[in-house]
Amino acid sequence: MSPGDAARLDSGTGQRLVEHARAVVTAAATDGSAPAAPDLDVLDEERGVFVTLQLDGQLRGCIGRPRPAQPLSDGLQAAAVGASSDDPRFPPLSADELDAVTVSVSVLTPPVTVSGEVPSSIEIGRDGLIVSKGRQTGLLLPQVAVEQEWSAQQFLAQTARKAGLPEAAWREAETTVKRFSAQVFAEESPNGPVTVDEYTRSAGQSAAGERSTD
């Protein structure tokens, strides 16, 4: 399976995933009861997922379950709680911040090992990366390379750094490089309309994610 082979989700499904993630974040920030998951077939699928919170355009929390080792319902619940209260870079989200943060949900395709000429196998705007060596693993979502305007080699180097490895570690035979794609459903404003960025393009197409708005 190559990135993009997993079933793509429509915007209505993405909207409901974001609404559920916000409800989980709200419950975590207010010590409320966890909300019931919506009735969506995709939540039964084993898919990786990240939940990202932003405040005034700046990162406020981001936690994920990148490997497709659990139903999406479980991964989304854990990621939403983690983004609001368990990201070690930030204090737990307070109830006063709920109406000021935006919520996004990134649904991932299964990671695929990159073989052969590594940089030429990576497409900016389609691929996210996982670089692993031993117990050290770093992951960067596909939108990061687009936002930072990185080349494939820069993306590899920065993902290696995320793993705590030297920037050139991706070149070593003992290092594993995997790629994946994502659909990113994000609120344009707190509790606002949800857009979708498609980081699932095939090789040879535009590097930028394709965006649509409900």
N, CA and C of each residue as an Amber inpcrd file, in Angstrom:
protein
   642
   0.8450000  -1.1900000   0.0000000   0.0000000   0.0000000   0.0000000
   0.8810000   1.2400000   0.0000000   0.6020000   2.2130000  -0.8200000
   1.3190000   3.4730000  -0.8430000   0.4880000   4.5360000  -0.1790000
   1.1310000   5.6610000   0.2570000   0.3510000   6.7110000   0.8780000
  -0.7630000   7.1630000  -0.0390000  -1.9340000   7.3670000   0.5200000
  -3.0860000   7.7800000  -0.2580000  -4.0060000   6.6350000  -0.6220000
  -3.5470000   5.3660000  -0.4060000  -4.3770000   4.2250000  -0.7650000
  -5.5500000   4.0410000   0.1990000  -5.3880000   4.4500000   1.4580000
  -6.4910000   4.3140000   2.4080000  -7.6460000   5.2010000   1.9770000
  -8.8420000   4.7950000   2.3010000 -10.0330000   5.5180000   1.8730000
  -9.9920000   6.9590000   2.3760000 -10.2330000   7.9000000   1.4630000
 -10.2810000   9.3000000   1.8280000 -11.6470000   9.5990000   2.4230000
 -11.6650000  10.5270000   3.3600000 -12.8800000  10.8740000   4.0840000
 -13.5010000  12.1150000   3.4600000 -14.8290000  12.1590000   3.4580000
 -15.4890000  13.3490000   2.9190000 -15.5160000  14.4450000   3.9750000
 -15.8500000  15.6660000   3.5390000 -15.7830000  16.8160000   4.4320000
 -16.7830000  16.7100000   5.5770000 -17.9440000  16.0890000   5.3310000
 -18.9230000  15.9300000   6.3970000 -18.4050000  15.0440000   7.5090000
 -17.7180000  13.9640000   7.1360000 -17.1050000  13.0930000   8.1430000
 -16.0320000  13.8420000   8.9120000 -15.2130000  14.6030000   8.1950000
 -14.1760000  15.3870000   8.8510000 -14.7470000  16.3850000   9.8340000
 -15.8470000  17.0280000   9.4620000 -16.5050000  17.9800000  10.3600000
 -16.9090000  17.2930000  11.6630000 -17.4590000  16.1060000  11.5580000
 -17.9150000  15.4040000  12.7590000 -16.7300000  14.9330000  13.6040000
 -15.6270000  14.5820000  12.9680000 -14.4340000  14.1990000  13.7330000
 -13.9080000  15.3900000  14.5290000 -13.8850000  16.5610000  13.8990000
 -13.4060000  17.7580000  14.5980000 -14.3610000  18.1260000  15.7340000
 -15.6540000  18.0420000  15.4770000 -16.6350000  18.3350000  16.5370000
 -16.4530000  17.4010000  17.7250000 -16.2000000  16.1210000  17.4260000
 -15.9880000  15.1600000  18.5260000 -14.6920000  15.4670000  19.2580000
 -13.6210000  15.7830000  18.5100000 -12.3580000  16.1250000  19.1630000
 -12.5280000  17.3340000  20.0670000 -13.2650000  18.3460000  19.6070000
 -13.5090000  19.5220000  20.4540000 -14.2880000  19.1340000  21.7080000
 -15.2590000  18.2600000  21.5710000 -16.0300000  17.8310000  22.7440000
 -15.1390000  17.1020000  23.7430000 -14.2110000  16.2870000  23.2560000
 -13.2860000  15.5810000  24.1470000 -12.3550000  16.5790000  24.8330000
 -11.8370000  17.5430000  24.0600000 -10.9700000  18.5770000  24.6250000
 -11.7120000  19.3650000  25.7060000 -12.9650000  19.7060000  25.4200000
 -13.7690000  20.4510000  26.3870000 -13.9580000  19.6600000  27.6740000
 -14.2650000  18.3750000  27.5420000 -14.4360000  17.5330000  28.7230000
 -13.1480000  17.4480000  29.5330000 -12.0180000  17.3350000  28.8350000
 -10.7420000  17.2370000  29.5380000 -10.4160000  18.5340000  30.2770000
 -10.7450000  19.6810000  29.6670000 -10.4100000  20.9770000  30.2620000
 -11.3550000  21.3590000  31.4000000 -12.5130000  20.7430000  31.4470000
 -13.5120000  21.0980000  32.4640000 -13.7940000  19.9600000  33.4400000
 -12.9770000  18.9060000  33.3520000 -13.1690000  17.7140000  34.1980000
 -14.5620000  17.1140000  33.9950000 -15.0480000  17.1940000  32.7740000
 -16.3490000  16.6330000  32.4600000 -16.2540000  15.1830000  32.0200000
 -17.3990000  14.5940000  31.7550000 -17.4470000  13.2050000  31.2930000
 -17.0890000  13.1380000  29.8170000 -16.3880000  12.0820000  29.4370000
 -16.0090000  11.9000000  28.0410000 -17.2590000  11.7340000  27.1800000
 -17.3550000  12.4430000  26.0590000 -18.5350000  12.3400000  25.2100000
 -18.5570000  11.0290000  24.4330000 -19.7380000  10.6010000  24.0610000
 -19.8630000   9.4070000  23.2240000 -19.3820000   9.7290000  21.8130000
 -18.7310000   8.7660000  21.1870000 -18.2440000   8.9610000  19.8280000
 -19.4170000   8.9710000  18.8570000 -19.3180000   9.7370000  17.7720000
 -20.3820000   9.7330000  16.7700000 -20.4310000   8.4010000  16.0420000
 -21.5410000   8.1430000  15.3840000 -21.7360000   6.8940000  14.6460000
 -21.1370000   7.0490000  13.2530000 -19.8330000   6.7480000  13.1480000
 -19.1100000   6.8630000  11.8890000 -18.3420000   5.5710000  11.6400000
 -18.4860000   5.0090000  10.4390000 -17.7930000   3.7540000  10.1330000
 -16.2820000   3.8850000  10.2780000 -15.7290000   5.0620000   9.9110000
 -14.2760000   5.2170000   9.9260000 -13.7120000   5.0720000  11.3340000
 -14.5040000   5.3340000  12.3590000 -14.0070000   5.2250000  13.7230000
 -13.7070000   3.7850000  14.1220000 -14.2310000   2.8310000  13.3550000
 -13.9230000   1.4210000  13.6070000 -12.6540000   0.9760000  12.8850000
 -12.1460000   1.7980000  11.9620000 -10.9500000   1.4450000  11.2090000
  -9.6990000   1.7240000  12.0340000  -8.6560000   0.9600000  11.7800000
  -7.3790000   1.1960000  12.4400000  -6.6200000   2.2490000  11.6280000
  -6.6130000   3.4720000  12.1450000  -5.9930000   4.6040000  11.4630000
  -5.1870000   5.4170000  12.4740000  -4.0530000   5.9480000  12.0330000
  -3.3100000   6.8760000  12.8650000  -3.9920000   8.2340000  12.8690000
  -3.7640000   9.0140000  13.9430000  -4.4510000  10.2950000  14.0640000
  -3.6530000  11.2300000  14.9660000  -3.7260000  12.5330000  14.6560000
  -3.1850000  13.5850000  15.5050000  -4.2770000  14.6060000  15.7710000
  -4.2660000  15.1910000  16.9550000  -5.1160000  16.3320000  17.2850000
  -4.2010000  17.5000000  17.6300000  -4.4590000  18.6500000  16.9920000
  -3.6440000  19.8460000  17.1940000  -4.5240000  20.9880000  17.6770000
  -4.0540000  21.7070000  18.6850000  -4.7250000  22.8960000  19.1980000
  -3.8500000  24.1070000  18.9020000  -4.4830000  25.1930000  18.4590000
  -3.7560000  26.4440000  18.2310000  -4.4630000  27.5790000  18.9510000
  -3.6820000  28.5100000  19.4670000  -4.1980000  29.6840000  20.1570000
  -3.5470000  30.9100000  19.5330000  -4.3740000  31.7830000  18.9410000
  -3.8640000  32.9750000  18.2530000  -2.8240000  32.6040000  17.2010000
  -3.0760000  31.5140000  16.4910000  -2.1830000  31.0990000  15.4170000
  -0.9290000  30.3850000  15.8690000  -0.7630000  30.1850000  17.1710000
   0.4200000  29.5090000  17.7000000   0.0270000  28.1570000  18.2810000
   0.9570000  27.1960000  18.1710000   0.6980000  25.8610000  18.6920000
   0.3870000  25.9250000  20.1850000  -0.6630000  25.2240000  20.5960000
  -1.0600000  25.1560000  22.0070000  -1.0520000  23.7200000  22.5320000
  -0.9250000  22.7630000  21.6350000  -0.8630000  21.3620000  22.0240000
  -1.0150000  20.4840000  20.8000000  -0.2600000  19.4100000  20.7350000
  -0.3650000  18.4630000  19.6110000   0.1140000  17.1010000  20.0850000
  -0.7900000  16.1400000  20.0520000  -0.4750000  14.7670000  20.4460000
  -1.1150000  13.8380000  19.4170000  -0.4260000  12.7340000  19.1040000
  -0.9740000  11.8130000  18.1240000  -0.7560000  10.3650000  18.4800000
  -1.4400000   9.5500000  17.7570000  -1.2650000   8.1000000  17.7730000
  -1.0060000   7.7130000  16.3160000   0.2510000   7.8220000  15.8580000
   0.5200000   7.7220000  14.4290000   0.3820000   6.3290000  13.8340000
   0.5870000   5.3090000  14.6340000   0.5570000   3.9570000  14.0770000
  -0.8620000   3.4030000  14.0940000  -1.2580000   2.7360000  13.0170000
  -2.6210000   2.1950000  12.9410000  -2.7680000   0.9350000  13.7780000
  -2.6240000   1.1050000  15.1000000  -2.6310000  -0.0450000  16.0100000
  -3.8750000  -0.0870000  16.8720000  -4.8210000   0.8310000  16.6310000
  -6.0310000   0.8810000  17.4240000  -7.1460000   1.4740000  16.5660000
  -8.4070000   1.2110000  16.9070000  -9.4880000   1.8600000  16.1530000
  -9.3360000   3.3750000  16.2290000  -9.7500000   4.0590000  15.1760000
  -9.6370000   5.5110000  15.1470000 -10.3700000   6.1480000  16.3240000
 -11.4690000   5.5520000  16.7650000 -12.1990000   6.1150000  17.9040000
 -11.3110000   6.2090000  19.1340000 -10.5270000   5.1510000  19.4030000
  -9.6390000   5.1490000  20.5700000  -8.4790000   6.1270000  20.3840000
  -7.8990000   6.1220000  19.1810000  -6.7800000   7.0160000  18.9250000
  -7.1830000   8.4760000  18.9940000  -8.3650000   8.8160000  18.4530000
  -8.8380000  10.1940000  18.4760000  -9.1040000  10.6450000  19.9050000
  -9.7160000   9.7890000  20.6950000  -9.9790000  10.1120000  22.1010000
  -8.6710000  10.3930000  22.8370000  -7.7010000   9.5000000  22.6820000
  -6.4280000   9.6490000  23.3800000  -5.6730000  10.8880000  22.9060000
  -5.6970000  11.1490000  21.5990000  -4.9720000  12.2980000  21.0600000
  -5.5970000  13.6120000  21.5140000  -6.9260000  13.6690000  21.5510000
  -7.5970000  14.8980000  21.9750000  -7.3340000  15.1880000  23.4500000
  -7.4180000  14.1500000  24.2930000  -7.1000000  14.3380000  25.7110000
  -5.6430000  14.7520000  25.8600000  -4.7590000  14.0900000  25.1150000
  -3.3360000  14.3960000  25.2170000  -3.0040000  15.8100000  24.7830000
  -3.6050000  16.2710000  23.6840000  -3.3230000  17.6190000  23.2020000
  -3.7530000  18.6730000  24.2020000  -4.8090000  18.3800000  24.9590000
  -5.3260000  19.3670000  25.9070000  -4.6350000  19.3200000  27.2640000
  -4.0700000  18.1740000  27.6120000  -3.5550000  18.0690000  28.9850000
  -2.2150000  17.3720000  29.1380000  -1.7110000  16.6960000  28.1170000
  -0.5140000  15.8740000  28.3010000   0.6600000  16.2520000  27.4170000
   0.5640000  17.3430000  26.6290000   1.7020000  17.7640000  25.8250000
   2.7250000  18.3900000  26.7670000   3.9210000  17.7970000  26.9020000
   4.8790000  18.2860000  27.8940000   5.4010000  19.6930000  27.6180000
   5.1520000  20.2030000  26.4150000   5.6380000  21.5550000  26.0740000
   4.7380000  22.6570000  26.6280000   3.5160000  22.2830000  27.0770000
   2.5400000  23.2860000  27.4690000   1.8360000  22.8750000  28.7580000
   1.3260000  23.8590000  29.5150000   0.4700000  23.5200000  30.6510000
  -0.8740000  23.0020000  30.1370000  -1.6260000  22.2910000  30.9640000
  -2.9440000  21.8270000  30.5240000  -3.8330000  22.9980000  30.0840000
  -4.6310000  22.7510000  29.0780000  -5.5570000  23.7610000  28.5880000
  -6.5670000  24.0860000  29.6780000  -6.8570000  25.3670000  29.8550000
  -7.8400000  25.7810000  30.8570000  -9.2030000  25.9720000  30.2050000
 -10.2350000  25.9410000  31.0180000 -11.5900000  26.1530000  30.5080000
 -11.7340000  27.5250000  29.8710000 -11.0030000  28.5190000  30.3810000
 -11.0860000  29.8750000  29.8430000 -10.5390000  29.9730000  28.4240000
  -9.7150000  29.0110000  28.0170000  -9.1180000  29.0560000  26.6860000
  -9.9620000  28.3600000  25.6220000 -10.9950000  27.6430000  26.0200000
 -11.7240000  26.7950000  25.0800000 -12.3040000  27.5810000  23.9110000
 -12.8240000  28.7750000  24.1620000 -13.4470000  29.5550000  23.1030000
 -12.4390000  30.3330000  22.2730000 -11.1470000  30.1680000  22.5900000
 -10.1050000  30.8760000  21.8450000  -9.2180000  29.9530000  21.0210000
  -9.3000000  28.6440000  21.2640000  -8.4380000  27.7190000  20.5250000
  -9.1750000  27.1520000  19.3110000  -8.3970000  26.8320000  18.2830000
  -8.9190000  26.0780000  17.1510000  -8.4430000  24.6360000  17.2710000
  -9.2420000  23.7290000  16.7410000  -8.9860000  22.2910000  16.8280000
  -8.8190000  21.7360000  15.4190000  -7.8180000  20.9210000  15.2140000
  -7.6760000  20.2140000  13.9410000  -7.4020000  18.7410000  14.2000000
  -7.8570000  17.9120000  13.2610000  -7.6850000  16.4620000  13.3250000
  -7.0000000  16.0090000  12.0430000  -5.8530000  15.3460000  12.1820000
  -5.1240000  14.7860000  11.0450000  -5.3060000  13.2740000  11.0450000
  -5.9470000  12.7480000  10.0030000  -6.1700000  11.3060000   9.8780000
  -5.1370000  10.7630000   8.8960000  -4.3680000   9.7750000   9.3500000
  -3.2100000   9.2980000   8.6020000  -3.4920000   8.0050000   7.8450000
  -2.7120000   7.7950000   6.7850000  -2.6790000   6.5000000   6.1250000
  -1.5940000   5.6480000   6.7900000  -1.6240000   4.3260000   6.6190000
  -0.5930000   3.4810000   7.2230000   0.8040000   3.8440000   6.7170000
   1.8200000   3.9070000   7.6110000   3.1880000   4.2160000   7.1700000
   3.7500000   3.1310000   6.2560000   4.5390000   3.5620000   5.2700000
   5.1620000   2.6560000   4.3020000   6.6650000   2.9030000   4.3160000
   7.4650000   1.8480000   4.4020000   8.9170000   1.9930000   4.4070000
   9.4220000   2.4990000   3.0660000  10.3000000   3.5010000   3.1180000
  10.8970000   4.0730000   1.9060000  12.1590000   3.2790000   1.5860000
  12.2660000   2.8230000   0.3570000  13.4500000   2.0760000  -0.0680000
  14.0360000   2.7510000  -1.3030000  15.2560000   2.3590000  -1.6410000
  15.8970000   2.9330000  -2.8210000  16.4450000   4.3160000  -2.5270000
  16.3800000   5.2010000  -3.5070000  16.8710000   6.5620000  -3.3790000
  15.8970000   7.3550000  -2.5290000  16.2410000   7.5670000  -1.2770000
  15.2560000   8.0780000  -0.3170000  14.7270000   9.4630000  -0.6700000
  15.5660000  10.4900000  -0.8770000  14.9850000  11.8210000  -1.1170000
  14.0530000  11.8780000  -2.3220000  14.3980000  11.1740000  -3.3950000
  13.5760000  11.2380000  -4.5960000  12.2590000  10.4880000  -4.4310000
  12.1430000   9.6600000  -3.3740000  10.9120000   8.9240000  -3.1110000
   9.9360000   9.7200000  -2.2600000  10.3620000  10.8870000  -1.7990000
   9.5420000  11.7020000  -0.9040000   9.0100000  12.9100000  -1.6550000
   7.7180000  13.1320000  -1.5530000   7.0820000  14.2630000  -2.2180000
   6.5590000  15.2420000  -1.1720000   7.1070000  16.4420000  -1.2080000
   6.6330000  17.4880000  -0.3100000   5.1970000  17.8450000  -0.7060000
   4.3330000  17.9070000   0.3000000   2.9190000  18.1660000   0.0330000
   2.0790000  16.9080000  -0.0010000   2.7220000  15.7620000  -0.0090000
   2.0080000  14.4880000   0.0540000   2.4320000  13.6790000   1.2610000
   3.7290000  13.6570000   1.5550000   4.2730000  12.7180000   2.5300000
   4.5700000  13.3760000   3.8750000   4.2080000  12.6720000   4.9400000
   4.7750000  12.8890000   6.2560000   5.8610000  11.8550000   6.4550000
   6.7240000  12.0550000   7.4530000   7.8760000  11.1670000   7.6250000
   7.9850000  10.6450000   9.0470000   8.4820000   9.4000000   9.1430000
   8.8860000   8.7940000  10.4070000  10.3150000   8.2950000  10.2220000
  11.2360000   8.7780000  11.0320000  12.6260000   8.3410000  10.9910000
  12.9350000   7.6360000  12.3030000  13.4180000   6.3910000  12.2150000
  13.6440000   5.5800000  13.4170000  15.0110000   4.9110000  13.3610000
  15.6440000   4.8780000  14.5290000  16.8870000   4.1200000  14.6960000
  16.9050000   3.6140000  16.1210000  16.8980000   2.2900000  16.2660000
  16.8010000   1.7320000  17.6020000  15.4950000   2.1630000  18.2480000
  15.5950000   2.7020000  19.4610000  14.4060000   3.1470000  20.1760000
  14.0720000   4.6110000  19.9120000  14.8660000   5.2650000  19.0970000
  14.6520000   6.6920000  18.8230000  13.8060000   6.8480000  17.5550000
  12.7050000   7.5770000  17.6740000  11.7770000   7.7690000  16.5570000
  11.3100000   9.2150000  16.5320000  11.3140000   9.7900000  15.3430000
  10.7690000  11.1280000  15.1440000   9.7390000  11.1170000  14.0340000
   8.6920000  11.9000000  14.2020000   7.6240000  11.9920000  13.2110000
   7.2960000  13.4570000  12.9590000   7.1380000  13.8110000  11.6810000
   6.6340000  15.1260000  11.3120000   5.5140000  14.9470000  10.2920000
   4.4230000  15.6710000  10.5150000   3.2710000  15.5990000   9.6200000
   3.5820000  16.2690000   8.2870000   2.8750000  15.8820000   7.2200000
   3.1880000  16.4260000   5.8860000   3.0560000  17.9320000   5.7910000
   2.1340000  18.5320000   6.5320000   1.9350000  19.9700000   6.4350000
   3.1190000  20.7610000   6.9730000   3.9540000  20.1370000   7.8300000
   5.0970000  20.8510000   8.3950000   6.0920000  21.2300000   7.2970000
   6.3750000  20.2960000   6.4020000   7.3300000  20.5740000   5.3220000
   6.8020000  21.6510000   4.3780000   5.4950000  21.6530000   4.1490000
   4.8920000  22.6780000   3.2950000   5.0100000  24.0470000   3.9590000
   4.6490000  24.1200000   5.2400000   4.6830000  25.3900000   5.9700000
   6.1010000  25.9460000   6.0620000   7.0880000  25.0590000   6.2220000
   8.4770000  25.5070000   6.3770000   9.2080000  25.6360000   5.0400000
   8.5600000  25.2180000   3.9600000   9.1500000  25.2970000   2.6110000
  10.4650000  24.5180000   2.5420000  10.4390000  23.3050000   3.1220000
  11.6140000  22.4600000   3.1130000  11.7200000  21.6550000   1.8290000
  12.9450000  21.3130000   1.4580000  13.1880000  20.2950000   0.4380000
  13.0440000  18.9270000   1.0810000  13.0720000  17.8760000   0.2660000
  12.9750000  16.5240000   0.8100000  14.1340000  16.2330000   1.7630000
  15.3510000  16.6630000   1.4030000  16.4950000  16.4060000   2.2800000
  16.3760000  17.1810000   3.5890000  15.9030000  18.4190000   3.5220000
  15.6920000  19.1740000   4.7550000  14.6250000  18.5260000   5.6400000
  13.5870000  18.0060000   5.0070000  12.5160000  17.3340000   5.7420000
  13.0710000  16.0940000   6.4430000  13.8720000  15.3150000   5.7570000
  14.5050000  14.1430000   6.3560000  15.3920000  14.5380000   7.5300000
  16.1940000  15.5970000   7.3430000  17.1050000  16.0320000   8.3940000
  16.3430000  16.4910000   9.6330000  15.2590000  17.2290000   9.4320000
  14.5010000  17.7460000  10.5650000  13.7310000  16.6290000  11.2830000
  13.3020000  15.6220000  10.5400000  12.6300000  14.4940000  11.1800000
  13.6240000  13.6760000  11.9950000  14.8520000  13.5450000  11.4720000
  15.9070000  12.8760000  12.2460000  16.1900000  13.6510000  13.5360000
  16.2360000  14.9810000  13.4450000  16.4350000  15.7950000  14.6520000
  15.3120000  15.5830000  15.6500000  14.0790000  15.4710000  15.1370000
  12.9390000  15.2430000  16.0290000  13.1210000  13.9400000  16.8070000
  13.8130000  12.9720000  16.1910000  14.0780000  11.6880000  16.8510000
  15.2580000  11.7650000  17.8130000  15.9280000  12.9320000  17.8810000
  17.1140000  13.0560000  18.7070000  18.3530000  12.4790000  18.0510000
  18.3110000  12.3460000  16.7230000  19.4190000  11.7820000  15.9570000
  20.1430000  12.8980000  15.1920000  21.3770000  12.6490000  14.7410000
  22.0340000  13.6160000  13.8650000  21.2260000  13.8230000  12.5840000
  21.3350000  15.0010000  11.9960000  20.5380000  15.3110000  10.8180000
  20.8020000  14.3510000   9.6550000  22.0040000  13.8100000   9.5750000
  22.3470000  12.9000000   8.4810000  22.0120000  11.4450000   8.7920000
  21.3740000  11.1860000   9.9300000  21.1310000   9.8000000  10.3340000
  20.2410000   9.0510000   9.3570000  19.3900000   9.7700000   8.6200000
  18.5020000   9.0920000   7.6740000  19.2750000   8.3590000   6.5840000
  20.5440000   8.7360000   6.3680000  21.3750000   8.0890000   5.3420000
  21.9120000   6.7350000   5.8020000  21.8810000   6.4570000   7.0940000
  22.5320000   5.2620000   7.6260000  21.6820000   4.0190000   7.4030000
  22.3550000   2.8970000   7.1650000  21.6460000   1.6490000   6.8720000
  20.8010000   1.1880000   8.0440000  21.2130000   1.5430000   9.2620000
  20.4750000   1.1020000  10.4490000  19.2150000   1.9270000  10.6980000
  19.0250000   2.9920000   9.9490000  17.8880000   3.9000000  10.1360000
  16.7630000   3.5260000   9.1860000  15.5560000   3.5030000   9.7030000
  14.3690000   3.2360000   8.8910000  13.6270000   4.5350000   8.6260000
  13.2760000   4.7480000   7.3650000  12.4890000   5.9170000   6.9720000
  11.1460000   5.4240000   6.4390000  10.0690000   5.9510000   7.0020000
   8.7330000   5.6240000   6.5180000   8.0020000   6.9080000   6.1410000
   7.0630000   6.7880000   5.2130000   6.2600000   7.9330000   4.8000000
   4.7800000   7.5820000   4.8990000   3.9800000   8.6140000   5.0140000
   2.5350000   8.4300000   5.1000000   1.8710000   9.6900000   4.5730000
   0.5760000   9.6120000   4.3170000  -0.2010000  10.7660000   3.8920000
  -1.2230000  11.1100000   4.9610000  -1.8850000  12.2460000   4.7860000
  -2.8510000  12.6800000   5.7870000  -3.9290000  13.5500000   5.1640000
  -5.0990000  13.5050000   5.7690000  -6.1270000  14.5100000   5.5580000
  -6.2290000  15.3060000   6.8490000  -6.1680000  16.6140000   6.7340000
  -6.1760000  17.4790000   7.9050000  -7.4650000  18.2980000   7.9070000
  -8.3150000  18.0440000   8.8820000  -9.5780000  18.7580000   9.0450000
  -9.3840000  19.7670000  10.1660000  -9.5880000  21.0520000   9.8640000
  -9.2380000  22.0930000  10.8300000 -10.2950000  23.1900000  10.8790000
 -10.5740000  23.6460000  12.0890000 -11.4420000  24.8050000  12.2570000
 -10.7320000  26.0500000  11.7310000 -11.4450000  26.8690000  10.9590000
 -10.8650000  28.1370000  10.5100000 -10.7730000  29.1350000  11.6510000
 -11.6930000  29.0500000  12.5830000 -11.7440000  29.8940000  13.7670000
 -12.3490000  29.0520000  14.8830000 -12.2190000  29.4550000  16.1460000
 -12.7760000  28.6410000  17.2250000 -14.2560000  28.3540000  17.0200000
 -14.5940000  27.0630000  16.9770000 -15.9690000  26.6080000  16.7330000
 -16.4770000  27.0130000  15.3520000 -15.5650000  27.3530000  14.4490000
 -15.9560000  27.8540000  13.1320000 -15.9980000  26.7820000  12.0700000
 -16.1480000  27.2070000  10.7820000 -16.1840000  26.2560000   9.6680000
 -14.9120000  25.4080000   9.6130000 -15.0520000  24.1940000   9.0940000
 -13.9310000  23.2550000   9.0170000 -13.4510000  23.1530000   7.5740000
 -12.1590000  23.3090000   7.3730000 -11.5370000  23.1090000   6.0690000
 -10.8450000  21.7540000   6.0550000 -10.5340000  21.2880000   4.8480000
  -9.7540000  20.0550000   4.7290000  -8.5790000  20.2990000   3.7960000
  -7.3880000  19.9590000   4.2650000  -6.1830000  19.9580000   3.4490000
  -5.8670000  18.5150000   3.0970000  -5.7150000  18.2710000   1.7910000
  -5.4630000  16.9200000   1.2940000  -3.9770000  16.7370000   1.0260000
  -3.2880000  16.0590000   1.9280000  -1.8830000  15.7170000   1.7070000
  -1.8250000  14.2810000   1.1910000  -2.4550000  14.0690000   0.0310000
  -2.5870000  12.7140000  -0.5070000  -2.3430000  12.6940000  -2.0110000
  -1.6330000  13.6940000  -2.5400000  -1.4730000  13.7640000  -3.9820000
  -0.4880000  12.7140000  -4.4920000  -0.6670000  12.3490000  -5.7540000
   0.2500000  11.4050000  -6.3810000   1.4550000  12.1530000  -6.9260000
   2.5500000  11.4160000  -7.1830000   3.7800000  12.0260000  -7.6540000
   3.5380000  12.7860000  -8.9500000   4.2190000  13.9360000  -9.0690000
   4.1100000  14.7340000 -10.2830000   3.0760000  15.8270000 -10.1960000
   2.2170000  15.8070000  -9.1750000   1.2340000  16.8540000  -9.0250000
   1.7660000  17.9340000  -8.1040000   1.0070000  19.0170000  -7.9620000
   1.4090000  20.1550000  -7.1640000   1.7360000  19.7390000  -5.7420000
   2.7450000  20.3730000  -5.1600000   3.1630000  20.0140000  -3.8100000
   2.2360000  20.5340000  -2.7460000   1.5050000  21.5660000  -3.0090000
   0.6570000  22.1540000  -1.9840000  -0.5650000  21.2890000  -1.7350000
  -1.0020000  21.2390000  -0.4850000  -2.2200000  20.5170000  -0.1510000
  -3.4220000  21.1720000  -0.8060000  -4.3650000  20.3610000  -1.2350000
  -5.5970000  20.8710000  -1.8360000  -6.6060000  21.1210000  -0.7420000
  -7.1650000  22.3330000  -0.7200000  -8.0460000  22.7230000   0.3820000
  -9.4610000  22.9290000  -0.1220000 -10.4000000  22.4950000   0.6800000
 -11.8030000  22.7880000   0.4210000 -12.4390000  23.2170000   1.7100000
 -13.5590000  23.9190000   1.6230000 -14.2460000  24.4290000   2.7990000
 -15.7030000  24.0370000   2.7420000 -16.2500000  23.5860000   3.8970000
 -17.6690000  23.3140000   3.9680000 -18.4510000  24.6080000   3.8550000
